[in-house]
Amino acid sequence: MTTHVLILCTHNSARSVLSEGMLNHLAAKLGKDVKAHSAGSAPSGRLNPFALEALTNAGVDISGYRSKSWDEFTTPEAPPLSIVITVCDSAAAEQCPVFFGASSDDGPPVKVHWGYPDPSNAEGGDEGKRRAFELTRQALGYRMLQLLQLPLEQLSKAELLAALNAIAKT
């Protein structure tokens, strides 16, 4: 059964999109039955071109990606979510969304916070932003790879939460 992971940020234009792209890309490469989705509490309606560039340069297929509202994941047609990850930067006083959305048959999804600074705020002009987006993509990719190494089908919700929180500390 597919493990559906929702990655949230406020605007769904950069970090959550990088996360979605990397998790789907790595899951496909490793043959894991995991599907990532991303959304925002206040979506910008556009994807950051530096995020798309970083994903494309890493060989990630970005076709079909778009900035979308988390409301899409609260309907009966939404995929059954197992994990919800927020990637906003609460350390920078950024308002992180709190998802109260749909539950799967086995209850609400496990929720974890993996905060990253917004690479859109990087200094150094376009080159500085490119570097920041690439570093953020790599860091998120590393965590997504760790997530994919977990025996997702075998862990209880408490064990999964503990494992995801341990990844957050890496």
Contact map, one row per residue, 1 for C-alpha under 8 A:
11100000000000000000000000000000100000000000000000000000000000000000000000000000000000000000000000000000000000000000000000000000000000000000000000000000000000000000000000
11110000000000000000000000000000111000000000000000000000000000000000000000000000000000000000000000000000000000000000000000000000000000000000000000000000000000000000000000
11111000000000000000000000000000111000000000000000000000000000000000000000000000111000000000000000000000000000000000000000000000000000000000000000000001000000000000000000
01111100000000000000000000000000011110000000000000000000000000000000000000000011111000000000000000000000000000000000000000000000000000000000000000000000000000000000000000
00111110000000000000000000000000011110000000000000000000000000000000000000000000111110000000000000000000000000000000000000000000000000000000000000000000000000000000000000
00011111000000000000000000000000000111100000000000000000000000000000000000000000101110000000000000000000000000000000000000000000000000000000000000000000000000000000000000
00001111100000010011000000000000000111100000000000000000000000000000000000000000000111100000000000000000000000000000000000000000000000000000000000000000000000000000000000
00000111110100010000000000000000000001111000000000000000000000000000010000000000000111110000000010000000000000000000000000000000000000000000000000000000000000000000000000
00000011111100110000000000000000000000111000000000000000000000000000000000000000000001110000000110000000000000000000000000000000000000000000000000000000000000000000000000
00000001111100000000000000000000000000111110000000000000000000000000000000000000000000010000001110000000000000000000000000000000000000000000000000000000000000000000000000
00000000111111000000000000000000000000111111100000000000000000000010000000000000000000000000000000000000000000000000000000000000000000000000000000000000000000000000000000
00000001111111111000000000000000000001111111001000000000000000000011100000000000000000000000000000000000000000000000000000000000000000000000000000000000000000000000000000
00000000001111111000000000000000000000000011111100100000000000000010000000000000000000000000000000000000000000000000000000000000000000000000000000000000000000000000000000
00000000001111111100000000000000000000000000001100100000000000000000000000000000000000000000000000000000000000000000011100000000000000000000000000000000000000000000000000
00000000100111111110000000000000000000000000000000100000000000000000000000000000000000110000000000000000000000000001011000000000000000011000000000000000000000000000000000
00000011100111111111000000000000000001100000000000000000000000000000000000000000000001100000000000000000000000000000000000000000000000000000000000000000000000000000000000
00000000000111111111100000000000000001000000001000100000000000001000000000000000000000000000000000000000000000000000000000000000000000000000000000000000000000000000000000
00000000000001111111110000000000000000000000000000110010000000000000000000000000000000000000000000000000000000000000000000000000000000011001000000000000000000000000000000
00000010000000111111111000000000000001000000000000000000000000000000000000000000000000000000000000000000000000000000000000000000000000001001100100000000000000000000000000
00000010000000011111111100000000000111000000000000000000000000000000000000000000000000000000000000000000000000000000000000000000000000000000000000000000000000000000000000
00000000000000001111111110000000000100000000000000000010000111000000000000000000000000000000000000000000000000000000000000000000000000000000000000000000000000000000000000
00000000000000000111111111000000000000000000000000000010000100000000000000000000000000000000000000000000000000000000000000000000000000001001100100000000000000000000000000
00000000000000000011111111100000011100000000000000000000000000000000000000000000000000000000000000000000000000000000000000000000000000000000100110000000000000000000000000
00000000000000000001111111110000011100000000000000000000000000000000000000000000000000000000000000000000000000000000000000000000000000000000000000000000000000000000000000
00000000000000000000111111111000000000000000000000000000000110000000000000000000000000000000000000000000000000000000000000000000000000000000000000000000000000000000000000
00000000000000000000011111111100000000000000000000000000000000000000000000000000000000000000000000000000000000000000000000000000000000000000000110000000000000000000000000
00000000000000000000001111111111111000000000000000000000000000000000000000000000000000000000000000000000000000000000000000000000000000000000000000010000000000000000000000
00000000000000000000000111111111100000000000000000000000000000000000000000000000000000000000000000000000000000000000000000000000000000000000000000000000000000000000000000
00000000000000000000000011111111000000000000000000000000000000000000000000000000000000000000000000000000000000000000000000000000000000000000000000000000000000000000000000
00000000000000000000000001111111000000000000000000000000000000000000000000000000000000000000000000000000000000000000000000000000000000000000000000000000000000000000000000
00000000000000000000000000111111100000000000000000000000000000000000000000000000000000000000000000000000000000000000000000000000000000000000000000000000000000000000000000
00000000000000000000000000111111110000000000000000000000000000000000000000000000000000000000000000000000000000000000000000000000000000000000000000010000000000000000000000
11100000000000000000000000110011111000000000000000000000000000000000000000000000000000000000000000000000000000000000000000000000000000000000000000000000000000000000000000
01111000000000000000001100100001111100000000000000000000000000000000000000000000000000000000000000000000000000000000000000000000000000000000000000010000000000000000000000
01111000000000000000001100100000111110000000000000000000000000000000000000000000000000000000000000000000000000000000000000000000000000000000000000000000000000000000000000
00011110000000000001101100000000011111000000000000000000000000000000000000000000000000000000000000000000000000000000000000000000000000000000000000000000000000000000000000
00011110000000000001000000000000001111100000000000000000000000000000000000000000000000000000000000000000000000000000000000000000000000000000000000000000000000000000000000
00000111000100011011000000000000000111110000000000000000000000000001010000000000000000000000000000000000000000000000000000000000000000000000000000000000000000000000000000
00000111111100010000000000000000000011111010000000000000000000000011110000000000000000000000000000000000000000000000000000000000000000000000000000000000000000000000000000
00000001111100000000000000000000000001111110000000000000000000000011110000000000000000000000000010000000000000000000000000000000000000000000000000000000000000000000000000
00000001111100000000000000000000000000111110000000000000000000000000110000000000000000000000000010000000000000000000000000000000000000000000000000000000000000000000000000
00000000011100000000000000000000000000011111000000000000000000000000100000000000000000000000000000000000000000000000000000000000000000000000000000000000000000000000000000
00000000011110000000000000000000000000111111110000000000000000000011100000000000000000000000000000000000000000000000000000000000000000000000000000000000000000000000000000
00000000001110000000000000000000000000000111111000000000000000000010000000000000000000000000000000000000000000000000000000000000000000000000000000000000000000000000000000
00000000001010000000000000000000000000000011111000000000000000000111000000000000000000000000000000000000000000000000000000000000000000000000000000000000000000000000000000
00000000000010000000000000000000000000000011111100000000000000000110000000000000000000000000000000000000000000000000000000000000000000000000000000000000000000000000000000
00000000000111001000000000000000000000000001111110110000000000000110000000000000000000000000000000000000000000000000000000000000000000000000000000000000000000000000000000
00000000000011000000000000000000000000000000011111110000000000000000000000000000000000000000000000000000000000000000000000000000000000000000000000000000000000000000000000
00000000000000000000000000000000000000000000001111111000000000000000000000000000000000000000000000000000000000000000000000000000000000000000000000000000000000000000000000
00000000000000000000000000000000000000000000000111111100000000000000000000000000000000000000000000000000000000000000000000000000110010000000000000000000000000000000000000
00000000000011101100000000000000000000000000001111111110000000000000000000000000000000000000000000000000000000000000000000000000000010000000000000000000000000000000000000
00000000000000000100000000000000000000000000001111111111000001000000000000000000000000000000000000000000000000000000000000000000000000000000000000000000000000000000000000
00000000000000000000000000000000000000000000000011111111100000000000000000000000000000000000000000000000000000000000000000000000000000000000000000000000000000000000000000
00000000000000000000000000000000000000000000000001111111110000000000000000000000000000000000000000000000000000000000000000000000010011001000000000000000000000000000000000
00000000000000000100110000000000000000000000000000111111111111000000000000000000000000000000000000000000000000000000000000000000000000001000000000000000000000000000000000
00000000000000000000000000000000000000000000000000011111111111000000000000000000000000000000000000000000000000000000000000000000000000000000000000000000000000000000000000
00000000000000000000000000000000000000000000000000001111111100000000000000000000000000000000000000000000000000000000000000000000000000000000000000000000000000000000000000
00000000000000000000000000000000000000000000000000000111111100000000000000000000000000000000000000000000000000000000000000000000000000000000000000000000000000000000000000
00000000000000000000000000000000000000000000000000000011111110000000000000000000000000000000000000000000000000000000000000000000000000000000000000000000000000000000000000
00000000000000000000110010000000000000000000000000000011111111000000000000000000000000000000000000000000000000000000000000000000000000000000000000000000000000000000000000
00000000000000000000100010000000000000000000000000000011001111100000000000000000000000000000000000000000000000000000000000000000000000000000000000000000000000000000000000
00000000000000000000100000000000000000000000000000010011000111111000000000000000000000000000000000000000000000000000000000000000000000000000000000000000000000000000000000
00000000000000000000000000000000000000000000000000000000000011111000000000000000000000000000000000000000000000000000000000000000000000000000000000000000000000000000000000
00000000000000000000000000000000000000000000000000000000000001111100000000000000000000000000000000000000000000000000000000000000000000000000000000000000000000000000000000
00000000000000001000000000000000000000000000000000000000000001111110000000000000000000000000000000000000000000000000000000000000000000000000000000000000000000000000000000
00000000000000000000000000000000000000000000111000000000000000011111000000000000000000000000000000000000000000000000000000000000000000000000000000000000000000000000000000
00000000001110000000000000000000000000110011111000000000000000001111100000000000000000000000000000000000000000000000000000000000000000000000000000000000000000000000000000
00000000000100000000000000000000000001110010100000000000000000000111110100000000000000000000000000000000000000000000000000000000000000000000000000000000000000000000000000
00000000000100000000000000000000000000111110000000000000000000000011111100000000000000000000000000000000000000000000000000000000000000000000000000000000000000000000000000
00000001000000000000000000000000000001111000000000000000000000000001111111000000000000000000000000000000000000000000000000000000000000000000000000000000000000000000000000
00000000000000000000000000000000000000000000000000000000000000000000111111100000000000000000000000001000000000000000000000000000000000000000000000000000000000000000000000
00000000000000000000000000000000000000000000000000000000000000000001111111100100000000000000000000000000000000000000000000000000000000000000000000000000000000000000000000
00000000000000000000000000000000000000000000000000000000000000000000011111100110000000000000000000001100000000000000000000000000000000000000000000000000000000000000000000
00000000000000000000000000000000000000000000000000000000000000000000011111110100000000000000000000001100000000000000000000000000000000000000000000000000000000000000000000
00000000000000000000000000000000000000000000000000000000000000000000001111111100000000000000000000000100000000000000000000000000000000000000000000000000000000000000000000
00000000000000000000000000000000000000000000000000000000000000000000000001111100000000000000000000000100000000000000000000000000000000000000000000000000000000000000000000
00000000000000000000000000000000000000000000000000000000000000000000000000111110000000000000000000000000000000000000000000000000000000000000000000000000000000000000000000
00000000000000000000000000000000000000000000000000000000000000000000000111111111000000000000000000000100000000000000000000000000000000000000000000000000000000000000000000
00010000000000000000000000000000000000000000000000000000000000000000000010001111100000000000000000000000000000000000000000000000000000000000000000000000000000000000000000
00010000000000000000000000000000000000000000000000000000000000000000000000000111110000000000000000000111100000000000000000000000000000000000000000000000000000000000000000
00111100000000000000000000000000000000000000000000000000000000000000000000000011111100000000000000000111000110000000000000000000000000000000000000000000000000000000000000
00111000000000000000000000000000000000000000000000000000000000000000000000000001111100000000000000000001000111000000000000000000000000000000000000000000000000000000000000
00111100000000000000000000000000000000000000000000000000000000000000000000000000111110000000000000000000000011110000000000000000000000000000000000000000000000000000000000
00001111000000000000000000000000000000000000000000000000000000000000000000000000111111000000000000100000000011110000000000000000000000000000000000000000000000000000000000
00001111000000000000000000000000000000000000000000000000000000000000000000000000001111100000000000000000000000111100000000000000000000000000000000000000000000000000000000
00000011100000010000000000000000000000000000000000000000000000000000000000000000000111110000000110000000000000111110000000000000000000000000000000000000000000000000000000
00000011100000110000000000000000000000000000000000000000000000000000000000000000000011111000000100000000000000001111000000000000000000000000000000000000000000000000000000
00000001110000100000000000000000000000000000000000000000000000000000000000000000000001111100011100000000000000000111110000000000000000000000000000000000000000000000000000
00000000000000000000000000000000000000000000000000000000000000000000000000000000000000111111111100000000000000000011110000000000000000000000000000000000000000000000000000
00000000000000000000000000000000000000000000000000000000000000000000000000000000000000011111111100000000000000000010000000000000000000000000000000000000000000000000000000
00000000000000000000000000000000000000000000000000000000000000000000000000000000000000001111110000000000000000000010000000000000000000000000000000000000000000000000000000
00000000000000000000000000000000000000000000000000000000000000000000000000000000000000001111110000000000000000000000100000000000000000000000000000000000000000000000000000
00000000000000000000000000000000000000000000000000000000000000000000000000000000000000001111111000000000000000000000000000000000000000000000000000000000000000000000000000
00000000000000000000000000000000000000000000000000000000000000000000000000000000000000011111111100000000000000000000000000000000000000000000000000000000000000000000000000
00000000010000000000000000000000000000000000000000000000000000000000000000000000000000011100111110000000000000000000000000000000000000000000000000000000000000000000000000
00000000110000000000000000000000000000000000000000000000000000000000000000000000000001111100011111000000000000000000000000000000000000000000000000000000000000000000000000
00000001110000000000000000000000000000011000000000000000000000000000000000000000000001000000001111100000000000000000000000000000000000000000000000000000000000000000000000
00000000000000000000000000000000000000000000000000000000000000000000000000000000000000000000000111110000000000000000000000000000000000000000000000000000000000000000000000
00000000000000000000000000000000000000000000000000000000000000000000000000000000000100000000000011111000000000000000000000000000000000000000000000000000000000000000000000
00000000000000000000000000000000000000000000000000000000000000000000000000000000000000000000000001111100000000000000000000000000000000000000000000000000000000000000000000
00000000000000000000000000000000000000000000000000000000000000000000001011000000000000000000000000111110000000000000000000000000000000000000000000000000000000000000000000
00000000000000000000000000000000000000000000000000000000000000000000000011110101100000000000000000011111000100000000000000000000000000000000000000000000000000000000000000
00000000000000000000000000000000000000000000000000000000000000000000000000000001100000000000000000001111111110000000000000000000000000000000000000000000000000000000000000
00000000000000000000000000000000000000000000000000000000000000000000000000000001110000000000000000000111111110000000000000000000000000000000000000000000000000000000000000
00000000000000000000000000000000000000000000000000000000000000000000000000000001000000000000000000000011111000000000000000000000000000000000000000000000000000000000000000
00000000000000000000000000000000000000000000000000000000000000000000000000000000000000000000000000000011111100000000000000000000000000000000000000000000000000000000000000
00000000000000000000000000000000000000000000000000000000000000000000000000000000000000000000000000000011111110000000000000000000000000000000000000000000000000000000000000
00000000000000000000000000000000000000000000000000000000000000000000000000000000110000000000000000000111011111000000000000000000000000000000000000000000000000000000000000
00000000000000000000000000000000000000000000000000000000000000000000000000000000111100000000000000000011001111100000000000000000000000000000000000000000000000000000000000
00000000000000000000000000000000000000000000000000000000000000000000000000000000011100000000000000000000000111110000000000000000000000000000000000000000000010011000000000
00000000000000000000000000000000000000000000000000000000000000000000000000000000001111000000000000000000000011111000000000000000000000000000000000000000000000001000000000
00000000000000000000000000000000000000000000000000000000000000000000000000000000001111000000000000000000000001111100000000000000000000000000000000000000000000001001100000
00000000000000000000000000000000000000000000000000000000000000000000000000000000000011100000000000000000000000111110000000000000000000000000000000000000000000000000100100
00000000000000000000000000000000000000000000000000000000000000000000000000000000000011110000000000000000000000011111000000000000000000000000000000000000000000000000000100
00000000000000000000000000000000000000000000000000000000000000000000000000000000000001111110000000000000000000001111100000000000000000000000000000000000000000000000000000
00000000000000100000000000000000000000000000000000000000000000000000000000000000000000111000000000000000000000000111110000000000000000010000000000000000000000000000000000
00000000000000000000000000000000000000000000000000000000000000000000000000000000000000011001000000000000000000000011111000000000000000000000000000000000000000000000000000
00000000000001100000000000000000000000000000000000000000000000000000000000000000000000011000000000000000000000000001111111000000000000000000000000000000000000000000000000
00000000000001100000000000000000000000000000000000000000000000000000000000000000000000000000000000000000000000000000111111000000100110010000000000000000000000000000000000
00000000000001000000000000000000000000000000000000000000000000000000000000000000000000000000000000000000000000000000011111000000100110000000000000000000000000000000000000
00000000000000000000000000000000000000000000000000000000000000000000000000000000000000000000000000000000000000000000011111100000100000000000000000000000000000000000000000
00000000000000000000000000000000000000000000000000000000000000000000000000000000000000000000000000000000000000000000011111111001100100000000000000000000000000000000000000
00000000000000000000000000000000000000000000000000000000000000000000000000000000000000000000000000000000000000000000000011111001100000000000000000000000000000000000000000
00000000000000000000000000000000000000000000000000000000000000000000000000000000000000000000000000000000000000000000000001111111100000000000000000000000000000000000000000
00000000000000000000000000000000000000000000000000000000000000000000000000000000000000000000000000000000000000000000000001111111100000000000000000000000000000000000000000
00000000000000000000000000000000000000000000000000000000000000000000000000000000000000000000000000000000000000000000000000011111110000000000000000000000000000000000000000
00000000000000000000000000000000000000000000000000000000000000000000000000000000000000000000000000000000000000000000000000011111111000000000000000000000000000000000000000
00000000000000000000000000000000000000000000000000000000000000000000000000000000000000000000000000000000000000000000000001111111111100000000000000000000000000000000000000
00000000000000000000000000000000000000000000000001000000000000000000000000000000000000000000000000000000000000000000001111111111111110000000000000000000000000000000000000
00000000000000000000000000000000000000000000000001000100000000000000000000000000000000000000000000000000000000000000000000000111111111000000000000000000000000000000000000
00000000000000000000000000000000000000000000000000000000000000000000000000000000000000000000000000000000000000000000000000000011111111100000000000000000000000000000000000
00000000000000000000000000000000000000000000000000000000000000000000000000000000000000000000000000000000000000000000001101000001111111110000000000000000000000000000000000
00000000000000000000000000000000000000000000000001100100000000000000000000000000000000000000000000000000000000000000001100000000111111111000000000000000000000000000000000
00000000000000000000000000000000000000000000000000000100000000000000000000000000000000000000000000000000000000000000000000000000011111111100000000000000000000000000000000
00000000000000000000000000000000000000000000000000000000000000000000000000000000000000000000000000000000000000000000000000000000001111111110000000000000000000000000000000
00000000000000100100000000000000000000000000000000000000000000000000000000000000000000000000000000000000000000000001001000000000000111111111000000000000000000000000000000
00000000000000100110010000000000000000000000000000000110000000000000000000000000000000000000000000000000000000000000000000000000000011111111100000000000000000000000000000
00000000000000000000000000000000000000000000000000000000000000000000000000000000000000000000000000000000000000000000000000000000000001111111110000000000000000000000000000
00000000000000000000000000000000000000000000000000000000000000000000000000000000000000000000000000000000000000000000000000000000000000111111111000000000000000000000000000
00000000000000000110010000000000000000000000000000000000000000000000000000000000000000000000000000000000000000000000000000000000000000011111111100000000000000000000000000
00000000000000000010011000000000000000000000000000000000000000000000000000000000000000000000000000000000000000000000000000000000000000001111111110000000000000000000000000
00000000000000000000000000000000000000000000000000000000000000000000000000000000000000000000000000000000000000000000000000000000000000000111111111000000000000000000000000
00000000000000000000000000000000000000000000000000000000000000000000000000000000000000000000000000000000000000000000000000000000000000000011111111100000000000000000001100
00000000000000000010011001000000000000000000000000000000000000000000000000000000000000000000000000000000000000000000000000000000000000000001111111110000000000000000000000
00000000000000000000001001000000000000000000000000000000000000000000000000000000000000000000000000000000000000000000000000000000000000000000111111111000000000000000000000
00000000000000000000000000000000000000000000000000000000000000000000000000000000000000000000000000000000000000000000000000000000000000000000011111111100000000000000001000
00000000000000000000000000000000000000000000000000000000000000000000000000000000000000000000000000000000000000000000000000000000000000000000001111111100000000000001001000
00000000000000000000000000100001010000000000000000000000000000000000000000000000000000000000000000000000000000000000000000000000000000000000000111111111000000000000000000
00000000000000000000000000000000000000000000000000000000000000000000000000000000000000000000000000000000000000000000000000000000000000000000000011111110000000000000000000
00000000000000000000000000000000000000000000000000000000000000000000000000000000000000000000000000000000000000000000000000000000000000000000000001111111000000000010000000
00000000000000000000000000000000000000000000000000000000000000000000000000000000000000000000000000000000000000000000000000000000000000000000000000011111111000000000000000
00100000000000000000000000000000000000000000000000000000000000000000000000000000000000000000000000000000000000000000000000000000000000000000000000010111111000010000000000
00000000000000000000000000000000000000000000000000000000000000000000000000000000000000000000000000000000000000000000000000000000000000000000000000000011111000000000000000
00000000000000000000000000000000000000000000000000000000000000000000000000000000000000000000000000000000000000000000000000000000000000000000000000000011111100000000000000
00000000000000000000000000000000000000000000000000000000000000000000000000000000000000000000000000000000000000000000000000000000000000000000000000000011111111110000000000
00000000000000000000000000000000000000000000000000000000000000000000000000000000000000000000000000000000000000000000000000000000000000000000000000000000011111110000000000
00000000000000000000000000000000000000000000000000000000000000000000000000000000000000000000000000000000000001000000000000000000000000000000000000000000001111111000000000
00000000000000000000000000000000000000000000000000000000000000000000000000000000000000000000000000000000000000000000000000000000000000000000000000000000001111111100000000
00000000000000000000000000000000000000000000000000000000000000000000000000000000000000000000000000000000000000000000000000000000000000000000000000000000001111111110000000
00000000000000000000000000000000000000000000000000000000000000000000000000000000000000000000000000000000000001000000000000000000000000000000000000000001001111111111000000
00000000000000000000000000000000000000000000000000000000000000000000000000000000000000000000000000000000000001110000000000000000000000000000000000000000000011111111100000
00000000000000000000000000000000000000000000000000000000000000000000000000000000000000000000000000000000000000000000000000000000000000000000000000000000000001111111110000
00000000000000000000000000000000000000000000000000000000000000000000000000000000000000000000000000000000000000000000000000000000000000000000000000000100000000111111111000
00000000000000000000000000000000000000000000000000000000000000000000000000000000000000000000000000000000000000010000000000000000000000000000000000100000000000011111111100
00000000000000000000000000000000000000000000000000000000000000000000000000000000000000000000000000000000000000011000000000000000000000000000000000000000000000001111111110
00000000000000000000000000000000000000000000000000000000000000000000000000000000000000000000000000000000000000000000000000000000000000000000000000000000000000000111111111
00000000000000000000000000000000000000000000000000000000000000000000000000000000000000000000000000000000000000000000000000000000000000000000001001100000000000000011111111
00000000000000000000000000000000000000000000000000000000000000000000000000000000000000000000000000000000000000001100000000000000000000000000001000000000000000000001111111
00000000000000000000000000000000000000000000000000000000000000000000000000000000000000000000000000000000000000000000000000000000000000000000000000000000000000000000111111
00000000000000000000000000000000000000000000000000000000000000000000000000000000000000000000000000000000000000000000000000000000000000000000000000000000000000000000011111
